[in-house]
Amino acid sequence: MTEIAANGRKVTEVAVGVMVQPDGRYLLAQRPEGKPYEGYWEFPGGKIEAGESVEAALGRELHEELGIDVTASERWRTLEHDYPHAYVRLHFCKVTHWTGTPAGREGQALAWQHLPADVGPLLPATIPVLEWLAAEAS
């Protein structure tokens, strides 16, 4: 059954990986050409398919987008955001271990960042995540 948000729009469930290295750097990806908000920077991830868990979707999406295999992650935070093109429920997972070296398999640029981010523009739902990371670091 499709969930409908309070504003009457269909909710799109999304698994998002907040890849964090031991030195605190995190990975941002630039949205590829032809997608809504092309050129904006975000944490990598994608839609959760019917019957798929957040963890399974996260592993599949990060493998498809970055060519890595997630070996350790934990659900962290959930955020809903109403974009003009979709109402999304973002399931952010901290990814602390993986095999492989992240590479933009869809032609997207990647950037390891320290707080504050020095790439932009940032996708609107990315900004609260950076605030959460900053609060944890202080």
C-alpha positions in Angstrom: 0.0 0.0 0.0 1.3 3.5 -0.9 1.5 5.9 2.0 0.1 9.4 1.5 1.6 12.4 3.4 -0.5 14.8 5.3 -0.4 17.1 2.2 -1.9 14.4 0.0 1.2 13.5 -1.9 2.7 10.0 -2.2 5.6 9.3 0.1 8.8 8.1 -1.6 10.9 6.0 0.8 14.7 6.6 0.3 17.8 5.0 1.8 20.7 7.4 2.2 24.3 6.6 3.1 26.2 9.0 5.3 29.7 7.6 4.6 32.0 8.6 7.4 35.8 8.0 7.6 37.6 7.7 10.9 39.0 11.3 10.5 35.5 12.6 10.3 35.3 13.2 6.6 32.0 12.4 4.9 31.2 11.8 1.2 29.0 14.0 -0.9 27.9 13.3 -4.4 26.8 15.7 -7.1 23.4 15.0 -8.7 23.9 14.0 -12.3 22.7 15.8 -15.4 19.1 15.1 -16.2 17.9 14.5 -12.6 15.9 17.0 -10.6 18.3 19.4 -8.8 21.1 18.5 -11.2 24.4 19.8 -10.0 23.3 20.0 -6.3 25.4 18.0 -3.7 23.8 15.3 -1.5 24.5 12.2 0.4 24.3 9.1 -2.0 21.4 6.7 -1.9 18.1 6.0 -3.6 14.6 4.7 -3.6 13.6 1.7 -1.5 11.9 -0.9 -3.7 8.7 -2.7 -2.6 9.6 -5.4 -0.1 13.1 -4.1 0.4 14.5 -3.2 3.8 16.3 0.1 4.4 19.6 -1.8 4.8 19.1 -3.8 1.6 18.2 -0.7 -0.4 21.2 1.2 1.0 23.6 -1.6 0.0 22.1 -1.9 -3.5 22.1 1.8 -4.1 25.7 2.4 -2.9 26.9 -0.5 -5.0 25.1 0.8 -8.1 26.1 4.5 -7.6 29.6 4.1 -6.1 30.8 0.6 -6.8 31.3 -0.2 -3.1 29.9 -2.9 -0.8 28.7 -1.8 2.6 30.1 -3.9 5.4 29.0 -1.8 8.5 26.1 0.6 8.8 23.5 1.7 11.3 20.2 3.5 10.9 20.7 7.0 12.2 18.0 9.5 11.5 14.8 9.9 9.4 13.7 13.2 7.8 10.8 14.0 5.6 11.1 16.7 2.9 8.6 18.0 0.4 10.4 18.8 -2.9 8.5 20.1 -5.9 9.1 16.8 -7.7 8.5 14.4 -4.8 7.7 14.1 -1.1 10.4 11.9 0.4 11.1 10.1 3.6 14.8 9.9 3.9 16.3 7.1 6.1 19.8 8.3 6.8 22.3 5.5 7.7 25.8 6.0 9.0 28.1 3.9 6.9 31.4 3.3 8.7 32.9 0.4 6.8 32.9 -0.6 3.2 35.0 -2.4 0.6 36.1 -0.8 -2.6 36.9 2.8 -3.4 33.9 5.1 -4.1 33.6 6.2 -7.7 30.8 8.0 -9.5 29.4 5.2 -11.6 26.6 7.5 -13.0 29.0 10.2 -14.0 28.5 12.2 -10.8 31.4 14.0 -9.1 32.3 12.9 -5.5 33.9 14.9 -2.8 35.2 13.9 0.7 34.4 16.8 3.0 35.1 18.1 6.4 32.6 20.3 8.2 31.5 22.8 7.0 31.0 21.6 3.4 32.9 23.6 0.8 30.9 22.4 -2.2 27.6 23.7 -3.3 24.8 24.2 -3.9 23.6 21.7 -1.3 20.4 19.8 -1.8 17.9 21.2 0.9 17.5 18.0 2.8 21.3 17.7 3.0 21.7 20.8 5.2 20.0 19.3 8.4 22.3 16.3 8.1 25.4 18.5 8.2 23.9 20.2 11.3 23.5 16.8 13.0 27.1 15.9 12.1 28.3 19.2 13.5 26.3 18.8 16.7 27.8 15.3 17.2 31.3 16.6 16.6 31.1 19.4 19.3 
